[in-house]
Amino acid sequence: MVGMSYAAVPLYRLYCQATGLGGSAVAGHDSDQIETMEPVKDRIIKVTFNADVHASLHWNFRPQQTEIYVVPGETALAFYKAKNSTDKPVIGISTYNVVPFEAGQYFNKIQCFCFEEQRLNPQEEVDMPVFFFIDPEFAEDPRMASVDLITLSYTFFEAKGGHKLPLPGYQ
């Protein structure tokens, strides 16, 4: 089952980043949008951070802050910490989601460690940054009117070499 989870990562990434569904942050925002955004100062949103590790991966993984406060239209920086607690090198890969799911379309990650293999040597510990913003349009969406808390959650899996992604309809 672990191999199936890891093999699904590329499809999950493509689907969620393209649609913003499933609580996934939308990818593909250019720096022009960041430079021209107008912060919505009267709309403060609490962002909390969660970290999980699949049972097969022997890493310690946690957010370095439990929460931060942001306003739509301003960038923010958060950090996670990962440590390989084994005596051998291990490669991990993470997925993420945003809750409430409807807020995912407005949660834009500029830089993060998700969907990229992370190799940690024995007992190595690293800081992993997440640079993001909440689109100012969040404040204009009536569905987001009562949303003042967003949770960003990551799950790390062990990357297994040799796993091939099956192509639908082909054998």
Disulfide bonds with the S-S distance in Angstrom:
Cys112-Cys114 2.37
